[in-house]
Amino acid sequence: MTALGKLFRTTTFKLTLVYLTVFALFAAFLLGYFALNTRRLITEQITDTVNAEVTGLSEQYRQGGIRRLVLAVDARARRPGSSLYLVTTFNGDSLAGNVTSLPPGILESTGWEETEYRRLDEAEGSGKHPEHNALVRVFQLPGGFRMLVGRDLDERERLYRIVLAAGRWSVAIVLVLGLAGGLFVTRRVLRRVDAMTETSRSIMAGDLGERLPVDGTGDELDRLAENLNLMLERIEALMHGLKEVSDNIAHDLKTPLTRLRNRSEEALRSAKSETEYRSALEATIDESDGLIRTFNALLMIARAESGQARDDMVEFDAAEIVRDIGELYEPVAEEKGIQLKVEAEEPAPVTGNRELVSQALANLIDNAIKYAEPVRTEADAPSSAEIVVRAQNDGDRVLLSVADNGPGIPEADRSRVLERFVRLEQSRSLPGSGLGLSLASAVARLHGGELTLADNAPGLKSVIALPRGGPVQMAG
């Protein structure tokens, strides 16, 4: 397809033609209406002028008869201008006036008539037919005399032709300029669309780092490009995350699967009694449970990031969840010598997925229990480690926080630990899959909030900030 053919087939050019046609028709109608009304106005002015002439000449006839009328008509006929006069006898002989030739039958009828004529001062015997038009009024006088008073229409027709010519030129100029403007706009839009198309082809070819060009004008194409770029960034992040998850699964799950195989093989090779076989099977089951938990966590993260969990969102009290999860983990914390405190006095209304928010909070408490350490006092005597779980209202947000006094996370690593399967060196020796914080972050994003990690001096403070929902009724 040629460049010109491509240009003509664009939606912008077609819309330009439609708007241009509508505007041209409207302009032609407006100019035609103006021309017709101008002609009608001039005709009314001629009519008023002729009526005034007739009134004056009729007064002359009443005062002095036909002789005075003839003298008045003869005097007026000699003046330069476009006024026409004629007084004839009953048989049509001219007595006075400046009209010498009229079509047959004009003087036989009275009233208004638009007719051709020839003036008295035009050359006689030229053989030409009358070329002038006039609007005349004919009426009969006593004694059979007839009087004609009129006005030449050349001025009206000339003005009408000027208006029509101006209208035609105006419409032509509008069409030319509109077509040129349409071509300019179409080429500009087509150039931007072509640029977007080329970028899209690069993206489809696998270069997810490409972005649609933005001119900075803030028009609809810029807004479309910006939204598409945001979508591309989200897709790139998801693809990167998918690749990372695939790599991590292949790397991190290879070890427990290898352990499963080795233990099974070892049991088959060296186990001598039922007790040894049972012990090997129990270790295999424990390892399998760990793998199942890892896959369940991955499924929950995928469910949160895909937005599927939005279908199960309800209004609930986050403070109640904090109290329930705290009560659930309190015996686990006590076994490790950790004091678990829960501060959730006031209702904290949230609209969301209760199961996922509970799981995210449970992951944060589980991490805190793993890494909480006894606090050294001034006497260098260790006291029990402490974890504080809190639910509080903060303006239009609800904050669910878990603070411990463990080793914490260096500031440089706080964004990295939110990724899947990421575990810092100091946590490699402890059980876990590296998915707890990633799940909590995905749940927070699902609800329009965020997970932040801060220094608890000492230790780590994890805060899930969620949009505050409607009021929650207190139980009882």
C-alpha positions as a printed NumPy array, in Angstrom:
array([[  0.   ,   0.   ,   0.   ],
       [  1.324,   3.43 ,  -0.94 ],
       [  1.841,   6.111,   1.694],
       [ -0.967,   8.21 ,   0.177],
       [ -3.356,   5.267,   0.105],
       [ -2.477,   4.486,   3.709],
       [ -3.154,   8.119,   4.58 ],
       [ -6.572,   8.119,   2.917],
       [ -7.634,   4.938,   4.702],
       [ -6.991,   6.289,   8.197],
       [ -9.909,   6.963,  10.525],
       [ -8.636,  10.496,  11.167],
       [ -8.759,  11.381,   7.447],
       [-12.227,   9.876,   7.062],
       [-13.487,  11.84 ,  10.067],
       [-11.877,  14.97 ,   8.627],
       [-13.764,  14.458,   5.351],
       [-17.039,  13.942,   7.189],
       [-16.605,  17.056,   9.336],
       [-15.401,  19.057,   6.332],
       [-18.42 ,  18.008,   4.261],
       [-20.819,  18.878,   7.056],
       [-19.131,  22.23 ,   7.635],
       [-19.049,  23.044,   3.893],
       [-22.752,  22.244,   3.528],
       [-23.536,  24.369,   6.545],
       [-21.436,  27.243,   5.186],
       [-23.096,  26.963,   1.749],
       [-26.543,  26.955,   3.34 ],
       [-25.647,  29.946,   5.494],
       [-24.251,  31.951,   2.563],
       [-27.228,  31.019,   0.366],
       [-29.608,  32.098,   3.101],
       [-27.705,  35.367,   3.449],
       [-27.816,  35.971,  -0.337],
       [-31.552,  35.282,  -0.592],
       [-32.311,  37.509,   2.365],
       [-30.137,  40.276,   0.89 ],
       [-32.079,  40.027,  -2.361],
       [-35.394,  40.065,  -0.505],
       [-34.316,  43.107,   1.537],
       [-33.296,  45.053,  -1.586],
       [-36.631,  44.118,  -3.213],
       [-38.494,  45.469,  -0.186],
       [-36.477,  48.693,  -0.349],
       [-37.296,  49.054,  -4.067],
       [-40.963,  48.433,  -3.335],
       [-40.996,  51.086,  -0.616],
       [-39.221,  53.575,  -2.904],
       [-41.64 ,  52.941,  -5.794],
       [-44.666,  53.26 ,  -3.504],
       [-43.353,  56.586,  -2.26 ],
       [-42.865,  57.758,  -5.868],
       [-46.386,  56.64 ,  -6.774],
       [-47.84 ,  58.477,  -3.791],
       [-46.033,  61.698,  -4.748],
       [-47.02 ,  61.52 ,  -8.426],
       [-50.635,  60.69 ,  -7.539],
       [-50.733,  63.858,  -5.426],
       [-49.402,  65.833,  -8.408],
       [-52.174,  64.392, -10.588],
       [-54.886,  65.271,  -8.06 ],
       [-53.627,  68.848,  -7.788],
       [-52.984,  69.645, -11.483],
       [-54.347,  66.874, -13.622],
       [-52.558,  65.092, -16.414],
       [-50.573,  68.172, -17.498],
       [-48.949,  68.598, -14.073],
       [-48.316,  64.862, -13.837],
       [-46.557,  64.86 , -17.234],
       [-44.349,  67.777, -16.2  ],
       [-43.452,  66.081, -12.901],
       [-42.684,  62.767, -14.615],
       [-40.604,  64.456, -17.303],
       [-38.573,  66.3  , -14.651],
       [-37.913,  63.139, -12.675],
       [-37.126,  61.085, -15.764],
       [-34.272,  63.418, -16.673],
       [-32.465,  62.816, -13.37 ],
       [-29.689,  60.24 , -13.41 ],
       [-30.405,  57.093, -11.476],
       [-32.187,  53.781, -11.646],
       [-35.762,  55.05 , -11.273],
       [-38.123,  54.417, -14.204],
       [-41.175,  56.455, -15.204],
       [-43.72 ,  56.277, -18.034],
       [-47.1  ,  57.981, -18.661],
       [-49.178,  56.863, -21.672],
       [-52.538,  57.571, -23.205],
       [-55.319,  55.034, -23.275],
       [-54.027,  53.667, -26.617],
       [-50.441,  53.345, -25.355],
       [-48.817,  56.486, -26.776],
       [-46.045,  57.827, -24.53 ],
       [-46.552,  61.261, -22.98 ],
       [-43.506,  61.387, -20.679],
       [-40.89 ,  59.095, -19.118],
       [-37.537,  57.445, -19.658],
       [-38.759,  53.989, -20.787],
       [-38.981,  53.353, -24.511],
       [-39.549,  49.649, -24.888],
       [-41.523,  47.118, -22.832],
       [-42.714,  43.586, -23.539],
       [-46.306,  43.411, -24.823],
       [-49.068,  43.333, -22.243],
       [-47.16 ,  45.005, -19.418],
       [-49.215,  48.233, -19.522],
       [-52.552,  46.393, -19.973],
       [-52.409,  44.903, -16.44 ],
       [-52.149,  46.855, -13.209],
       [-50.065,  46.01 , -10.151],
       [-46.509,  44.805,  -9.61 ],
       [-44.515,  43.185, -12.373],
       [-40.892,  42.191, -12.915],
       [-40.099,  42.845, -16.574],
       [-37.446,  43.624, -19.133],
       [-37.161,  47.144, -20.568],
       [-35.061,  49.553, -22.59 ],
       [-34.315,  53.095, -21.528],
       [-35.079,  56.097, -23.696],
       [-31.452,  57.203, -23.83 ],
       [-30.272,  53.871, -25.303],
       [-29.413,  53.726, -29.014],
       [-32.412,  53.184, -31.261],
       [-32.345,  50.694, -34.067],
       [-29.57 ,  48.634, -32.579],
       [-31.688,  45.539, -33.021],
       [-30.913,  44.31 , -29.562],
       [-33.574,  43.065, -27.202],
       [-33.923,  44.836, -23.845],
       [-31.184,  43.692, -21.539],
       [-32.326,  45.398, -18.315],
       [-34.685,  44.074, -15.687],
       [-36.901,  46.216, -13.519],
       [-39.528,  45.894, -10.86 ],
       [-42.429,  48.149, -11.901],
       [-45.867,  49.112, -10.698],
       [-48.573,  49.953, -13.257],
       [-51.859,  51.614, -12.406],
       [-54.652,  53.336, -14.392],
       [-55.524,  57.016, -14.07 ],
       [-58.905,  58.622, -14.732],
       [-59.429,  59.262, -18.436],
       [-57.717,  56.014, -19.469],
       [-54.219,  57.279, -18.836],
       [-51.695,  54.764, -17.472],
       [-48.656,  55.41 , -15.322],
       [-45.636,  53.118, -14.764],
       [-43.183,  53.665, -11.921],
       [-40.31 ,  51.239, -11.33 ],
       [-36.748,  50.658, -10.356],
       [-33.905,  49.015, -12.211],
       [-32.814,  45.661, -10.738],
       [-29.227,  45.645, -11.993],
       [-27.941,  46.776,  -8.606],
       [-29.846,  44.018,  -6.846],
       [-28.658,  41.356,  -9.27 ],
       [-25.095,  42.617,  -9.138],
       [-25.038,  42.466,  -5.346],
       [-26.64 ,  39.001,  -5.468],
       [-23.959,  37.777,  -7.866],
       [-21.229,  39.282,  -5.658],
       [-22.592,  37.463,  -2.605],
       [-22.895,  34.176,  -4.534],
       [-19.373,  34.521,  -5.904],
       [-18.034,  35.298,  -2.455],
       [-19.935,  32.311,  -1.12 ],
       [-18.507,  29.978,  -3.755],
       [-14.982,  31.224,  -3.127],
       [-15.49 ,  30.947,   0.628],
       [-16.698,  27.352,   0.359],
       [-13.813,  26.531,  -1.99 ],
       [-11.275,  28.068,   0.408],
       [-12.857,  26.227,   3.337],
       [-12.63 ,  22.95 ,   1.411],
       [ -9.006,  23.505,   0.394],
       [ -7.858,  24.681,   3.82 ],
       [ -9.911,  22.001,   5.591],
       [ -8.489,  19.289,   3.35 ],
       [ -4.957,  20.596,   3.85 ],
       [ -5.486,  20.795,   7.608],
       [ -6.986,  17.315,   7.61 ],
       [ -3.99 ,  15.933,   5.713],
       [ -1.619,  17.648,   8.151],
       [ -3.438,  16.344,  11.223],
       [ -3.821,  12.903,   9.685],
       [ -0.124,  12.687,   8.812],
       [  0.8  ,  13.772,  12.334],
       [ -1.556,  11.265,  13.951],
       [ -0.503,   8.559,  11.505],
       [  3.149,   9.202,  12.312],
       [  2.449,   8.716,  16.03 ],
       [  0.317,   5.624,  15.381],
       [  3.071,   4.189,  13.166],
       [  5.584,   4.812,  15.952],
       [  3.29 ,   2.982,  18.394],
       [  2.877,   0.164,  15.87 ],
       [  6.626,  -0.241,  15.462],
       [  7.068,  -0.293,  19.226],
       [  4.281,  -2.874,  19.536],
       [  6.014,  -5.073,  16.973],
       [  9.247,  -4.857,  18.936],
       [  7.378,  -5.815,  22.088],
       [  5.671,  -8.732,  20.321],
       [  9.108,  -9.827,  19.109],
       [ 10.125, -10.219,  22.758],
       [ 11.629,  -6.867,  23.74 ],
       [  9.473,  -6.129,  26.779],
       [ 11.668,  -3.157,  27.703],
       [ 10.276,  -1.073,  24.811],
       [  7.756,   1.67 ,  25.636],
       [  5.289,   3.599,  23.493],
       [  6.479,   7.133,  22.657],
       [  4.845,  10.021,  24.558],
       [  4.967,  13.522,  23.014],
       [  4.121,  15.326,  26.246],
       [  1.109,  17.155,  24.771],
       [ -1.317,  15.496,  27.171],
       [ -3.746,  14.581,  24.369],
       [ -5.707,  11.348,  24.086],
       [ -2.845,   9.55 ,  22.311],
       [ -0.468,  10.533,  25.113],
       [ -2.946,   9.308,  27.732],
       [ -3.373,   6.05 ,  25.826],
       [  0.405,   5.62 ,  25.512],
       [  0.937,   6.343,  29.211],
       [ -1.694,   3.808,  30.277],
       [ -0.319,   1.212,  27.872],
       [  3.19 ,   1.869,  29.175],
       [  1.963,   1.278,  32.724],
       [  0.367,  -1.951,  31.538],
       [  3.607,  -2.947,  29.791],
       [  5.567,  -2.231,  32.948],
       [  3.162,  -4.43 ,  34.881],
       [  3.425,  -7.186,  32.257],
       [  7.222,  -6.928,  32.237],
       [  7.271,  -7.168,  36.024],
       [  4.985, -10.204,  35.929],
       [  7.058, -11.871,  33.226],
       [ 10.219, -11.116,  35.151],
       [  8.587, -12.488,  38.27 ],
       [  7.44 , -15.585,  36.387],
       [ 10.939, -16.188,  35.086],
       [ 12.362, -15.6  ,  38.537],
       [  9.811, -17.945,  40.109],
       [ 10.592, -20.604,  37.525],
       [ 14.309, -20.252,  38.198],
       [ 13.789, -20.234,  41.948],
       [ 11.509, -23.245,  41.844],
       [ 14.031, -25.113,  39.744],
       [ 16.83 , -24.096,  42.119],
       [ 15.228, -24.04 ,  45.574],
       [ 12.957, -27.064,  45.172],
       [ 15.67 , -29.171,  43.671],
       [ 17.321, -29.594,  47.063],
       [ 14.296, -30.967,  48.981],
       [ 13.365, -33.196,  46.058],
       [ 16.897, -34.509,  45.973],
       [ 16.736, -35.13 ,  49.721],
       [ 13.476, -37.043,  49.231],
       [ 15.049, -39.248,  46.611],
       [ 18.237, -39.802,  48.586],
       [ 16.376, -40.709,  51.763],
       [ 14.14 , -43.115,  49.901],
       [ 17.116, -44.657,  48.167],
       [ 19.023, -44.863,  51.459],
       [ 16.065, -46.549,  53.161],
       [ 15.808, -49.106,  50.386],
       [ 19.529, -49.766,  50.502],
       [ 20.311, -49.806,  54.196],
       [ 17.114, -50.097,  56.273],
       [ 16.956, -53.436,  58.094],
       [ 13.896, -53.135,  60.303],
       [ 10.368, -51.774,  60.261],
       [ 11.421, -48.957,  62.597],
       [ 14.054, -47.747,  60.166],
       [ 11.561, -47.861,  57.269],
       [  9.006, -45.973,  59.342],
       [ 11.575, -43.348,  60.267],
       [ 12.494, -42.901,  56.585],
       [  8.819, -42.601,  55.611],
       [  8.147, -40.011,  58.335],
       [ 11.107, -37.918,  57.135],
       [  9.781, -38.209,  53.58 ],
       [  6.319, -37.088,  54.696],
       [  7.783, -34.104,  56.552],
       [  9.762, -33.107,  53.481],
       [  6.646, -33.546,  51.309],
       [  4.616, -31.373,  53.682],
       [  7.232, -28.65 ,  53.318],
       [  6.983, -28.875,  49.539],
       [  3.192, -28.734,  49.705],
       [  3.359, -25.644,  51.914],
       [  5.702, -24.018,  49.416],
       [  3.375, -24.726,  46.508],
       [  0.35 , -23.539,  48.514],
       [  2.175, -20.286,  49.243],
       [  2.989, -19.879,  45.549],
       [ -0.658, -20.477,  44.638],
       [ -1.823, -17.914,  47.191],
       [  0.659, -15.35 ,  45.838],
       [ -0.494, -16.017,  42.281],
       [ -4.12 , -15.702,  43.375],
       [ -3.421, -12.387,  45.098],
       [ -1.407, -10.919,  42.218],
       [ -3.945, -11.971,  39.574],
       [ -6.805, -10.265,  41.45 ],
       [ -8.96 , -13.405,  41.614],
       [ -9.357, -12.99 ,  45.378],
       [-11.311,  -9.754,  44.87 ],
       [-14.452, -11.85 ,  44.388],
       [-14.304, -12.909,  48.061],
       [-13.93 ,  -9.454,  49.608],
       [-16.154,  -8.613,  52.578],
       [-16.2  ,  -6.094,  55.387],
       [-14.468,  -7.305,  58.556],
       [-12.665,  -6.051,  61.656],
       [ -8.887,  -6.333,  61.224],
       [ -8.462,  -5.867,  64.991],
       [-10.383,  -9.08 ,  65.539],
       [ -8.015, -10.894,  63.158],
       [ -5.024,  -9.531,  65.075],
       [ -6.459, -10.827,  68.357],
       [ -7.272, -14.261,  66.856],
       [ -3.865, -14.712,  65.202],
       [ -2.111, -13.501,  68.355],
       [ -4.012, -16.011,  70.436],
       [ -3.138, -18.757,  67.925],
       [  0.609, -18.02 ,  67.988],
       [  0.921, -17.243,  71.703],
       [  1.653, -20.864,  72.73 ],
       [  4.278, -21.16 ,  69.946],
       [  5.962, -17.964,  71.148],
       [  5.931, -19.122,  74.783],
       [  7.666, -22.367,  73.826],
       [ 10.571, -20.278,  72.511],
       [ 10.562, -17.98 ,  75.512],
       [  9.091, -15.061,  73.581],
       [  6.52 , -12.683,  75.006],
       [  3.788, -12.006,  72.428],
       [  1.792,  -8.801,  73.043],
       [ -1.399,  -7.927,  71.178],
       [ -2.656,  -4.325,  71.018],
       [ -5.985,  -4.144,  69.168],
       [ -8.485,  -2.327,  71.323],
       [-10.408,  -0.257,  68.776],
       [-12.264,  -1.649,  65.747],
       [-10.226,  -1.439,  62.531],
       [-12.709,  -1.799,  59.638],
       [-11.326,  -3.193,  56.37 ],
       [-12.945,  -4.374,  53.16 ],
       [-11.02 ,  -7.292,  51.699],
       [-10.288, -10.998,  51.664],
       [-10.293, -12.114,  55.288],
       [ -8.416, -15.364,  54.599],
       [ -5.541, -13.691,  52.751],
       [ -5.148, -10.868,  55.278],
       [ -5.069, -13.459,  58.077],
       [ -2.444, -15.498,  56.22 ],
       [ -0.302, -12.397,  55.545],
       [ -0.392, -11.389,  59.225],
       [  0.358, -14.966,  60.274],
       [  3.424, -14.982,  57.996],
       [  4.742, -11.8  ,  59.617],
       [  4.254, -13.207,  63.139],
       [  5.841, -16.515,  62.114],
       [  8.922, -14.661,  60.794],
       [  9.129, -12.6  ,  63.973],
       [  9.001, -15.733,  66.15 ],
       [ 11.812, -17.295,  64.097],
       [ 14.155, -14.323,  64.449],
       [ 13.215, -12.703,  67.789],
       [ 16.099, -12.646,  70.274],
       [ 16.372, -11.971,  74.021],
       [ 17.049,  -8.341,  74.903],
       [ 20.265,  -7.525,  76.802],
       [ 19.755,  -5.262,  79.82 ],
       [ 22.247,  -2.87 ,  81.39 ],
       [ 23.386,  -5.685,  83.702],
       [ 24.03 ,  -7.78 ,  80.595],
       [ 21.375, -10.234,  81.7  ],
       [ 19.123, -11.452,  78.911],
       [ 15.399, -10.882,  79.261],
       [ 12.671, -12.561,  77.266],
       [ 12.318, -11.63 ,  73.61 ],
       [  9.247,  -9.576,  72.76 ],
       [  6.913,  -9.348,  69.772],
       [  4.241,  -6.652,  69.587],
       [  1.311,  -7.172,  67.204],
       [ -0.811,  -4.07 ,  66.771],
       [ -3.903,  -2.92 ,  64.84 ],
       [ -4.546,   0.814,  64.703],
       [ -6.429,   3.398,  62.668],
       [ -4.344,   6.022,  60.912],
       [ -6.643,   8.455,  59.106],
       [ -8.065,   6.696,  56.064],
       [ -5.809,   3.669,  56.592],
       [ -5.624,   0.701,  58.92 ],
       [ -2.122,  -0.322,  60.029],
       [ -1.394,  -3.932,  60.987],
       [  2.116,  -4.089,  62.426],
       [  4.402,  -6.782,  63.831],
       [  7.501,  -5.564,  65.703],
       [ 10.257,  -7.834,  67.056],
       [ 13.717,  -7.353,  68.599],
       [ 15.55 ,  -9.767,  66.333],
       [ 18.478,  -9.048,  64.029],
       [ 16.297,  -7.059,  61.626],
       [ 16.917,  -6.614,  57.895],
       [ 19.503,  -4.195,  56.47 ],
       [ 17.917,  -1.269,  54.666],
       [ 19.596,  -2.237,  51.38 ],
       [ 17.905,  -5.677,  51.463],
       [ 14.384,  -4.649,  52.51 ],
       [ 13.008,  -4.394,  48.984],
       [ 14.78 ,  -7.573,  47.848],
       [ 13.359,  -9.783,  50.619],
       [  9.849,  -9.099,  49.279],
       [ 10.685, -11.153,  46.195],
       [  9.905, -14.867,  46.012],
       [ 12.392, -17.369,  47.473],
       [ 14.794, -14.641,  48.614],
       [ 16.462, -15.54 ,  51.922],
       [ 19.306, -13.613,  53.5  ],
       [ 22.467, -15.384,  54.596],
       [ 21.656, -15.212,  58.299],
       [ 18.36 , -17.039,  57.718],
       [ 19.683, -19.875,  55.559],
       [ 20.063, -22.167,  58.572],
       [ 16.426, -21.718,  59.652],
       [ 13.458, -23.537,  58.117],
       [ 11.418, -21.633,  55.542],
       [ 10.87 , -21.114,  51.838],
       [ 11.408, -17.371,  51.456],
       [  7.764, -16.794,  50.452],
       [  6.233, -15.326,  53.641],
       [  7.079, -11.669,  53.02 ],
       [  6.365, -12.03 ,  49.295],
       [  2.855, -13.278,  50.077],
       [  2.246, -10.471,  52.61 ],
       [  3.346,  -7.881,  50.035],
       [  1.084,  -9.371,  47.322],
       [ -1.899,  -9.375,  49.704],
       [ -1.287,  -5.738,  50.622],
       [ -1.151,  -4.728,  46.927],
       [ -4.319,  -6.683,  46.213],
       [ -6.164,  -4.537,  48.766],
       [ -4.721,  -1.261,  47.455],
       [ -2.215,  -1.015,  50.301],
       [  1.446,  -1.771,  50.841],
       [  3.865,  -3.668,  53.036],
       [  6.712,  -1.63 ,  54.541],
       [  9.705,  -2.867,  56.502],
       [ 11.327,  -0.519,  59.016],
       [ 13.96 ,  -0.576,  61.733],
       [ 12.526,  -1.33 ,  65.179],
       [ 15.846,  -0.432,  66.909],
       [ 16.595,  -3.233,  67.497],
       [ 14.737,  -5.667,  65.291],
       [ 12.277,  -5.368,  62.424],
       [  8.906,  -3.671,  62.228],
       [  6.648,  -4.962,  59.442],
       [  3.571,  -2.852,  58.668],
       [  0.689,  -3.758,  56.362],
       [ -1.193,  -0.539,  55.484],
       [ -4.722,  -1.163,  54.132],
       [ -7.451,   1.315,  53.088],
       [ -9.921,   1.881,  55.895],
       [-13.353,   0.401,  55.177],
       [-16.822,   1.175,  56.497],
       [-17.786,   1.128,  60.155],
       [-17.733,  -2.229,  61.872],
       [-20.347,  -2.909,  64.542],
       [-18.953,  -3.958,  67.909],
       [-20.013,  -7.414,  69.002],
       [-22.166,  -7.611,  72.085]])
